Every structure is written in C-alpha cells, then in structure tokens.
Amino acid sequence: MTPVTAAEKASHSISAYGSARSTISGTPLSAEELRKTHAYWRACNYLMLGMIYLQDNPLLKEPLKIEHIKNRLLGHWGASPGLAFIYIHLNRLIKKYDLDMIFLAGPGHGAPGVLAPVYLEGAYSEIYTDKSEDEEGLRQFFKQFSFPGGVGSHCTPETPGSIHEGGELGYVLSHACGAAFDNPELIVSAVVGDGEAETGPLATSWHINKFLNPIRDGAVLPILHLNGYKINNPTLLARISREELENLLRGYGWTPYFVEGSDPESMHQAMAATTEHCISEIRKHQQEARKTGVAERIRWPMIVLRTPKGWTAPKEVDGHRLEGFWRAHQVPMADVRKNPERLHQLEKWMRSYKPEELFDESGKLVPELKALAPSGARRMGANPHANGGKLKRALRLPDFQEYALKVEKPGTIEAENTRPLGVFLRDVMKLNMKNFRVFGPDENTSNKLNDIYAVSKKFWIAENFPEDADGGELANDGRVIEMLSEHTVEGMLEGYVLTGRHGFISSYESFIHVIDSMFNQHAKWLSICNHLSWREKVASLNILVTSTVWRQDHNGFTHQDPGFLDVVVNKSSAVTRIYLPPDVNSLLSVANHCLKSENYVNVIVCDKQMHLQYLDMEAAITHCTKGIGMWEKACNDQGSEPDVVMASAGDIPTQETLAAIALLREEFRDLKIRYINVIDLFKLQPSSEHPHGLSDKDFDSLFTIDKPIIFNFHGYPSLVHRLAYSRTNHNNMHVRGYKEQGNINTPLELAIENEIDRFSLAMDVIKRVPKLQRIGAHAKEKFLNEQISCRNYAYEHGTDRPDAAAWKWPY
C-alpha cells in the first residue's frame, strides 16, 4: 500500500469534493423539503446554462440544434451554481422567519446565479414584462443575457434586488455594511468571491464587524465562497489549510462556520443547518443588545462555503478537467456551434437537470417549487432596500445662510474655509439622526470638520483606554465613521446612499485617488440607473476634496496631486458635478445644493487652511447659482473692451490671480482687465456636452472672441483645455496650473514653482497683450525681481515674505 503523503492529506482536507463537511451538524430538511430544494436548484442551474447558450428552444421541447445556440457565447458559469445555492437557502429562512434580507453578489460575473432565482421568484418579470413567466418570456430572458441591447454578466443596475455590481472586485462587504447602517431589521447577505478576497479593499473590509452597532444597525452575513479558481489561477484562500483560514477569519473578528463538499443531498442539509444557525445567532445578539441597551462588539457569524468551480458541470471535456477547475470559469464549452459532439454534450448536460419536471407545458415553474420563494417585498429581487430611492426621505436642512461669515470688504479677512461647513454638517446630522452620516479616513478633525462631534461622536465599539476620553471623541453610539481605508469608508457611504440614505465624505486631495475606480463604478451605476424607469433616484454621493495641493507645503511632493478632477471628467455628464468654491460662503452654498441633489457624484474642492474671503452670503448665493461670473470689483473694463481676460478656479489660484490684477493695475493704469471666477467647472464645457455648460454665445460674451485669456487653475492645466477646446477663443486661452513641481515649499514658493503665482501671471499678461509687449519691459523686470526675492526669502527664513503672505485686495 502506497503511503499517503502530507501534501495529499492537505489536499484532501481542502478538497471541494465529497459529502458535506460542516461545522454545524444536523438534517433540518425533511425528505420532501430536500427534494423540492434540490429541484429548485436544478431549475436555477438550467436557467443559468440557458442564459449562456440559448436564443431559442428554451424548454428543450425539441432536440437541440445549432440555430438554437447564440452566435456569440459569452458569460460566466463558474461561480453561478454556488450563488444560486446560497440564494435558495436564504429564501427558505426568509419565508420561515419573515426576514427582511437583501443579497449582494461579490464574485465578478456571477449574474446568472442571481438572475435565475430572481426570475423564478417572479420579481424579474414584474419589472420586465416581456420576460414573462412562460415559454416566450423564458426565451427572451435567455436571449438578452450577454447579448447586444441586453444585460451583462455581473449584477448590473438592471438586476432587480442588486445594489452591488461586482464589475470591480473588493467592495461587497463595505457596501453591505453601509446598507446595514440604521436598518435595524435588515440582514445583508454578502457573498465574497475567493478571487475577490485577494483584493486590498476586501481585505480591509473584513473589519466592518467593528462598525456595526447591534442596537440600531442591521446585520451583515458574509459568505466566503471558495470555489478554488479565478480565470485561470488557483485562489489563495482555497489553498491554505482550514485551520489557517479559520484562524485568519477569527483574527478579523468573525465566527466562521464551514460548509464544504459537492454531494448535493448532504450539502443542502449542511447549508440549511448552517444558515439557520447563523440567523439564530444574529437575532440572539441583536435581541440581547436591544433588551439591555448595551452595544458591545460582537463576533458575528459568517459562512465559508467550499464547492467545486462550475458545480454540476461535466467532469471532463476532451480529456481536460472542467468541473472543479478554472476551465469552468467562463463559457464551459465554447465550440458547440462548430462541434456536433459538443452540441450533443451540452444537450445531455442541460437535460440532466430534467426541465420537464421543473416547468409546466406553458413554461412556468411548477406550483410546488414556486411556493418555495418568498412573496411580495420579502423577495430579495423586490426588496425596497435594494431600490433605495423608494425609501429615501429628503434631508431636513438648516438654513445654510445662518452659518455665513461676515464679509464687509472682499479680500481683506482670512478664515478656515471648511470649519463653518463642519458646523453646518453638525446641525444637518442633528436634524437627521437616522438617515445622515459623515464618513472619512481618520481626517475629519484634520479637515476642520470636528464640530460634528458635538452632536455625534466617532463610532467605536472596540477596546477603550482611559486616555481616549481626552479628546478621542469616541462613542459606541457615534454616527461618524472613520477608518484609515478610503476604500472601506467610501464603500460604506455608497451602500448607505444606495439603500435610501444620505451622507458626506471628505478626504485629502492627493489620496482621494485611492478611490478613483470606486468613483468610476458608482458613476457608471448611476448612469445606467438614469435609463431605468423603475430605479428610483437616490441621494447624491458628496465628496469634499480638501487638504489640497497648494497648501501641502509641509507634506511635500507625495501630497501634491489634484488629478482626481481629471478622473471625474471622464464620466458621464449626466451624473458628475465639480465645484471649486474659493471661500466660506460659497462653500456653504455649494454644500447645501449638493445635499439636496439626487443621482449625482458631487465633487467639492476646497482647502481647509486660512484663506482670504471674498463674497458675502448674498453674493455667494448669486455667484454659486450662476456657477461662473465676473467679479465686478476686480474688473476695470466696464463700458469698454478688455485688453485681457483673467480667470481662476480654486482658492489659491483666485488669490494669486487677484494679486496679479492688483500688480498690473498699479503699473498700467489704462490696462482694461476683466476678471472671471469659476465655481462650477463644467460651465467651461459647451451646453451640448454637459447640462451645466454655457452656450457658445454666453461663453464668448464672457471670455471674448479674440482677447488673451490667462486662466489660473487649481488642477492640471490640460483639463481646462480639454473642457474648453471647442470654444471660439480657445487658441487665446493660456492655462496655468499644477505642473508636478514642488516638494517642501512655502505656499507662495510652491505657486512660483508651478507658475500660478501673481508675478508669473502678471508677466504672462505683459507677454500676451500687444500694447504691453512694447511698454512692459520695466514692469516685467520688476515682477521678476520680486519673484526672485520671495523665493530667496523662503529659502532663507522657511516662511513666505511677510508682505507677500499678508497681501489683501487693495481696491
């Protein structure tokens, strides 16, 4: 007898095959319940294959022919049987206990495993009436999948019951946590794919269990689905010992329960017993906390489900392993139109699910199986939490004008721009203690928003030290969520707004890039939702980008990157908005507007440090309403043509532009200057490209059709050119902005490094205005000398020259 090696023992212990091996024992399903449950799963598996392959003959009432097969075979089979398996067992508990539950599918391209049970429960046909519960509806249901004009292979917004697409992996747990916040009766089942579990965002989001309050929040039930393979590689967590995996998950703070195997009968029993145990645990913990009023950190239950990749597929095709291997990930047999033997093999596979036992002659699921699904809004495909606009209630907002900063003379006093916003957000939270939250990666105090803690502290349910009472602002009933993972807090906010609530997040400008692709995914989600009449509008995602590039004089080069705006501009104009308020009152007006809006991603760029204040509240409201406009007190071209147009967007660019105007007016008394301030960046685009864009006539009226334009911009100069490239006078537009120059600099020195400073701008005007080219040499020399002096002073004293730093608007 050949001895069994240690490697073989380890391989057997983590195998996905065999009778069920589970932490929780028991056989809660009667023989009849087991028969029906397995039949329902067979129906799901049949539908999933039909989606991938068929465009006709949906019930196989005749032998399968080539013309019944789609011309292009697209889709993903591998994770789908496991997803449907989970969905069915959760359905059982929803019915048994009248649970309020939604289903989030984290594995990429797992849509067939969700679409099938959503169709069988009837939720799909109620929305898409042409996909009716009959033979013709089933044919349409099959044909649309991964088909032009149809639906994709993840749980896209078109999927009833979904708030999580999975187009990009890593966010299912953070989305689930956000959905559970302030939803005490909701259970969010969140399936984590084992490929997804290798991503950084997912790794940090295991910590969500430390942010759920068992009294006021719902619960998240993570289900780590180990099917062993990604596209063509093993997955890491499926190749470590059960002991190591259990220790990892326990270390994250969960109580894991394992269900492993491939034998359907024993696996159904094990899954039924395990899911019931987990729901019982969740309810027990919640009831105890709600009875005692004590919110303590709980080691919530989770499930590790290990099944073969592409479960129930043929074991081999052409001598190559299929079920339980990476070849089952996408289309299991891609050559069925060309290979008669393969077509026969597919038909045999589909008929193995015995569709004639599952559907009646008309194509409807037989009544005994139909009865297994929940009804009405308890169906996970029809749960209103997954169409959050149905539950959304408008925020109660205080009058933002009451938080105004008094500005008697423009450009003469300084204030921290974001601090009054924190006071405003404090009172927004006070008025909306069940449907508004503030999120941030450990930076709300740094970003001067810390007045919010007067109403609600930072949520903290882990261990406390005595010194935390000294300014820690921690509380186990806090509503402010801070964790040093931009991915996780952004995901929580997305889940919160998608289920019908409102929120606000702030981040350092240079590190908002961490969520570039998360922003992309959310913007794409909203773009599709705009074309779905049944998707109700949700609150906008509001992002404050602060600690900006021009005041990163102490953190240096690593903290200098305003490029998030370039990412935002890439997305649909129907869902993106960018605002650059230069002072306190314009920031308050913009924030108030954004909190009222729906179905947008609002990006507000405003620094947190001391800045000059320009607009009283009345002027701020007017200017913000227009989004772009002339500041009359900075213009001297009234009643005549300007010689030059100077414009800015952003706080420091505005200050430096106004300082340049003052220099020029002092040197050239007859120089006619028009000044334009831009708050709404998309005003620069034509109205044909963005709903906020100015018409060409209005743009020409402001910027002229032939005068030089010196535009001082907060971000990278190319972005302004990109937005305004089609404008009449674009060839005369000269944009200054961040050029990747700088490190440990004083504020003015950093501006000089990137040529957005007052001296560079003034010299540029001399260069661009024809009449100054002849007479401006002495002034240009003066400005250059001043610039050199300021730079030398910074290098010698470590601070800006006092007269330059204390500059005020003189007119």
CORUR-V482749 format. One record per residue. N is the residue number from 1. SS is DSSP state (hx for helix, st for strand, lp for the rest). OMEGA is omega as a letter, one per 30 degrees, with the letter a starting at -180 (NA if undefined). Layout:
n: <N/N>
ss: <SS/SS>
omega: <OMEGA/OMEGA>
This chain:
n: <1/2/3/4/5/6/7/8/9/10/11/12/13/14/15/16/17/18/19/20/21/22/23/24/25/26/27/28/29/30/31/32/33/34/35/36/37/38/39/40/41/42/43/44/45/46/47/48/49/50/51/52/53/54/55/56/57/58/59/60/61/62/63/64/65/66/67/68/69/70/71/72/73/74/75/76/77/78/79/80/81/82/83/84/85/86/87/88/89/90/91/92/93/94/95/96/97/98/99/100/101/102/103/104/105/106/107/108/109/110/111/112/113/114/115/116/117/118/119/120/121/122/123/124/125/126/127/128/129/130/131/132/133/134/135/136/137/138/139/140/141/142/143/144/145/146/147/148/149/150/151/152/153/154/155/156/157/158/159/160/161/162/163/164/165/166/167/168/169/170/171/172/173/174/175/176/177/178/179/180/181/182/183/184/185/186/187/188/189/190/191/192/193/194/195/196/197/198/199/200/201/202/203/204/205/206/207/208/209/210/211/212/213/214/215/216/217/218/219/220/221/222/223/224/225/226/227/228/229/230/231/232/233/234/235/236/237/238/239/240/241/242/243/244/245/246/247/248/249/250/251/252/253/254/255/256/257/258/259/260/261/262/263/264/265/266/267/268/269/270/271/272/273/274/275/276/277/278/279/280/281/282/283/284/285/286/287/288/289/290/291/292/293/294/295/296/297/298/299/300/301/302/303/304/305/306/307/308/309/310/311/312/313/314/315/316/317/318/319/320/321/322/323/324/325/326/327/328/329/330/331/332/333/334/335/336/337/338/339/340/341/342/343/344/345/346/347/348/349/350/351/352/353/354/355/356/357/358/359/360/361/362/363/364/365/366/367/368/369/370/371/372/373/374/375/376/377/378/379/380/381/382/383/384/385/386/387/388/389/390/391/392/393/394/395/396/397/398/399/400/401/402/403/404/405/406/407/408/409/410/411/412/413/414/415/416/417/418/419/420/421/422/423/424/425/426/427/428/429/430/431/432/433/434/435/436/437/438/439/440/441/442/443/444/445/446/447/448/449/450/451/452/453/454/455/456/457/458/459/460/461/462/463/464/465/466/467/468/469/470/471/472/473/474/475/476/477/478/479/480/481/482/483/484/485/486/487/488/489/490/491/492/493/494/495/496/497/498/499/500/501/502/503/504/505/506/507/508/509/510/511/512/513/514/515/516/517/518/519/520/521/522/523/524/525/526/527/528/529/530/531/532/533/534/535/536/537/538/539/540/541/542/543/544/545/546/547/548/549/550/551/552/553/554/555/556/557/558/559/560/561/562/563/564/565/566/567/568/569/570/571/572/573/574/575/576/577/578/579/580/581/582/583/584/585/586/587/588/589/590/591/592/593/594/595/596/597/598/599/600/601/602/603/604/605/606/607/608/609/610/611/612/613/614/615/616/617/618/619/620/621/622/623/624/625/626/627/628/629/630/631/632/633/634/635/636/637/638/639/640/641/642/643/644/645/646/647/648/649/650/651/652/653/654/655/656/657/658/659/660/661/662/663/664/665/666/667/668/669/670/671/672/673/674/675/676/677/678/679/680/681/682/683/684/685/686/687/688/689/690/691/692/693/694/695/696/697/698/699/700/701/702/703/704/705/706/707/708/709/710/711/712/713/714/715/716/717/718/719/720/721/722/723/724/725/726/727/728/729/730/731/732/733/734/735/736/737/738/739/740/741/742/743/744/745/746/747/748/749/750/751/752/753/754/755/756/757/758/759/760/761/762/763/764/765/766/767/768/769/770/771/772/773/774/775/776/777/778/779/780/781/782/783/784/785/786/787/788/789/790/791/792/793/794/795/796/797/798/799/800/801/802/803/804/805/806/807/808/809/810/811>
ss: <lp/lp/lp/lp/lp/hx/hx/hx/hx/hx/hx/hx/hx/lp/lp/lp/lp/lp/lp/lp/st/st/lp/lp/lp/lp/lp/lp/lp/lp/hx/hx/hx/hx/hx/hx/hx/hx/hx/hx/hx/hx/hx/hx/hx/hx/hx/hx/hx/hx/hx/hx/hx/st/lp/lp/lp/lp/lp/lp/lp/lp/lp/lp/lp/hx/hx/hx/st/lp/lp/lp/lp/lp/lp/lp/lp/lp/lp/hx/hx/hx/hx/hx/hx/hx/hx/hx/hx/hx/hx/hx/hx/hx/hx/hx/hx/lp/lp/st/st/st/st/st/st/lp/lp/lp/lp/lp/hx/hx/hx/hx/hx/hx/hx/hx/hx/hx/lp/lp/hx/hx/hx/hx/hx/lp/lp/lp/lp/lp/lp/lp/hx/hx/hx/hx/hx/hx/hx/hx/hx/hx/st/lp/lp/lp/lp/lp/st/lp/lp/lp/lp/lp/lp/lp/lp/lp/lp/lp/lp/lp/lp/lp/lp/lp/lp/lp/lp/hx/hx/hx/hx/hx/hx/hx/hx/hx/lp/lp/lp/lp/lp/st/st/st/st/st/st/st/st/lp/lp/hx/hx/hx/lp/hx/hx/hx/hx/hx/hx/hx/hx/hx/hx/hx/lp/lp/lp/lp/lp/lp/lp/lp/st/st/st/st/st/st/st/st/lp/lp/st/lp/lp/lp/lp/st/lp/hx/hx/hx/hx/lp/lp/hx/hx/hx/hx/hx/hx/hx/hx/hx/hx/hx/lp/lp/st/st/st/st/st/st/lp/lp/lp/hx/hx/hx/hx/hx/hx/hx/hx/hx/hx/hx/hx/hx/hx/hx/hx/hx/hx/hx/hx/hx/hx/hx/hx/hx/hx/hx/hx/hx/lp/lp/lp/lp/lp/lp/lp/lp/st/st/st/st/st/st/lp/lp/lp/lp/lp/lp/lp/lp/lp/st/st/lp/lp/st/st/lp/lp/lp/lp/hx/hx/hx/lp/lp/lp/lp/lp/lp/lp/lp/lp/lp/lp/hx/hx/hx/hx/hx/hx/hx/hx/hx/hx/hx/hx/lp/lp/lp/hx/hx/hx/hx/st/lp/lp/lp/lp/lp/st/lp/hx/hx/hx/hx/lp/lp/lp/lp/lp/hx/hx/hx/lp/lp/lp/lp/lp/hx/hx/hx/lp/hx/hx/hx/lp/lp/lp/lp/lp/lp/lp/lp/lp/hx/hx/hx/hx/lp/lp/lp/lp/lp/lp/lp/lp/lp/lp/st/st/st/lp/lp/hx/hx/hx/hx/hx/hx/hx/hx/hx/hx/hx/hx/hx/lp/lp/lp/lp/st/st/st/st/st/lp/lp/lp/lp/lp/lp/lp/lp/lp/hx/hx/hx/hx/hx/lp/lp/lp/st/st/lp/lp/lp/lp/lp/lp/hx/hx/hx/hx/lp/lp/lp/lp/st/st/lp/lp/lp/lp/st/st/st/lp/lp/lp/hx/hx/hx/hx/hx/hx/hx/hx/hx/hx/hx/hx/hx/lp/lp/lp/st/st/st/st/st/st/st/hx/hx/hx/hx/hx/hx/hx/hx/hx/hx/hx/hx/hx/hx/hx/hx/hx/hx/hx/hx/hx/lp/lp/lp/lp/lp/lp/lp/lp/lp/st/lp/st/st/st/st/st/st/lp/lp/hx/hx/hx/lp/lp/lp/lp/lp/hx/hx/hx/lp/lp/lp/lp/hx/hx/hx/hx/hx/hx/lp/lp/lp/lp/lp/lp/st/st/st/st/lp/lp/lp/lp/hx/hx/hx/hx/hx/hx/hx/hx/hx/hx/hx/hx/hx/lp/st/lp/lp/st/st/st/st/st/lp/lp/lp/lp/st/st/st/lp/lp/lp/lp/hx/hx/hx/hx/hx/hx/hx/hx/hx/hx/lp/st/st/st/lp/hx/hx/hx/lp/lp/lp/lp/lp/lp/lp/lp/lp/st/st/st/st/st/st/lp/hx/hx/hx/hx/hx/hx/hx/hx/hx/hx/hx/hx/hx/hx/hx/hx/hx/lp/lp/lp/lp/lp/st/st/st/st/st/st/lp/st/hx/hx/hx/hx/lp/st/lp/lp/lp/lp/lp/lp/lp/st/lp/hx/hx/hx/hx/hx/hx/hx/hx/lp/lp/lp/lp/st/st/st/st/st/st/lp/lp/lp/hx/hx/hx/hx/hx/hx/hx/hx/lp/lp/lp/lp/lp/hx/hx/hx/st/st/st/st/lp/lp/lp/lp/lp/lp/lp/lp/lp/lp/hx/hx/hx/hx/hx/hx/hx/lp/lp/lp/lp/hx/hx/hx/hx/hx/hx/hx/hx/hx/hx/hx/lp/hx/hx/hx/hx/hx/hx/lp/hx/hx/hx/hx/hx/hx/hx/hx/hx/hx/hx/hx/hx/hx/hx/hx/hx/hx/hx/hx/hx/lp/lp/lp/lp/hx/hx/hx/hx/lp/lp/lp/lp/lp/lp>
omega: <a/a/l/a/l/l/l/l/l/l/l/a/l/l/l/a/l/l/a/l/a/l/l/l/l/l/a/a/l/l/a/l/l/l/a/l/l/l/l/l/l/l/l/a/l/l/a/l/l/l/a/a/a/l/l/a/a/a/a/l/l/l/a/a/a/a/l/a/l/l/l/a/a/l/a/a/a/a/a/l/l/l/l/l/l/a/a/a/l/l/a/a/l/l/a/a/a/a/l/a/l/a/l/a/a/a/l/l/l/a/a/a/l/a/a/l/l/l/a/l/l/a/a/a/l/l/a/a/l/l/a/a/l/a/a/l/l/l/l/l/l/a/a/a/a/a/a/a/a/a/a/a/l/l/a/l/l/a/l/l/a/l/a/a/a/l/l/a/l/a/a/a/l/l/a/l/l/l/a/a/l/l/a/a/a/l/a/l/a/a/l/l/a/l/l/a/l/a/l/a/l/a/l/a/l/a/a/a/l/a/a/l/a/l/a/a/l/a/l/l/l/l/l/a/l/l/l/a/l/a/l/l/l/l/a/a/l/a/l/a/l/a/a/l/l/l/l/a/l/l/l/l/l/l/a/l/a/l/a/l/a/a/a/a/a/l/l/l/a/a/l/a/a/l/l/l/a/l/l/l/a/a/a/a/a/a/l/a/a/l/a/a/a/l/l/l/a/l/a/l/l/a/l/a/l/l/l/l/l/a/l/l/l/a/a/l/a/l/l/l/l/l/l/a/a/l/l/a/a/l/a/l/a/a/a/l/a/a/a/l/l/l/l/l/l/a/l/l/a/a/l/l/l/a/a/l/a/a/l/a/a/a/a/l/a/a/a/l/l/a/a/a/l/a/l/a/l/l/a/l/a/a/a/l/l/l/a/l/l/a/a/l/a/l/l/a/l/l/a/a/l/a/a/l/a/a/a/l/a/l/a/l/l/l/l/a/a/a/l/l/l/l/l/l/l/a/l/l/a/a/a/a/l/a/l/l/l/a/l/l/l/a/a/l/l/a/l/l/a/l/l/a/l/l/a/a/l/l/l/a/l/a/l/l/a/a/l/a/a/l/a/l/a/l/a/l/l/a/l/a/l/l/a/l/l/l/a/a/l/l/l/l/l/l/a/a/a/l/l/a/a/l/a/l/l/a/l/a/a/a/l/l/l/a/l/a/l/l/l/a/a/l/l/l/a/a/l/a/l/a/l/a/a/l/l/a/l/l/l/l/a/a/l/l/a/a/a/a/a/l/l/a/a/a/l/a/a/a/a/l/l/a/l/a/l/l/a/a/l/a/a/l/a/a/a/l/l/a/l/l/a/a/a/a/l/l/l/l/l/a/l/l/a/a/l/a/a/l/l/l/l/l/l/a/a/a/a/a/l/l/l/a/a/a/l/a/l/l/l/a/l/a/l/l/l/a/l/l/l/l/a/a/l/l/l/a/a/l/l/l/l/l/a/l/l/a/l/l/a/a/l/l/l/l/a/l/l/l/l/l/l/l/a/a/l/a/a/a/a/l/a/a/l/l/l/l/a/l/a/a/a/l/a/l/l/l/l/a/l/a/l/a/l/l/l/a/l/l/l/l/l/a/a/l/a/a/l/l/l/a/l/a/a/a/l/a/a/a/l/l/l/a/a/a/a/a/a/a/a/a/l/a/a/a/l/l/a/a/l/l/l/l/l/a/l/a/a/l/l/l/l/l/a/l/l/a/a/a/l/a/a/l/l/l/l/a/a/a/a/a/l/l/a/a/a/a/a/l/l/l/l/a/l/l/l/l/l/l/a/l/a/l/a/a/a/a/l/l/a/l/a/a/l/a/a/a/l/l/a/a/NA>
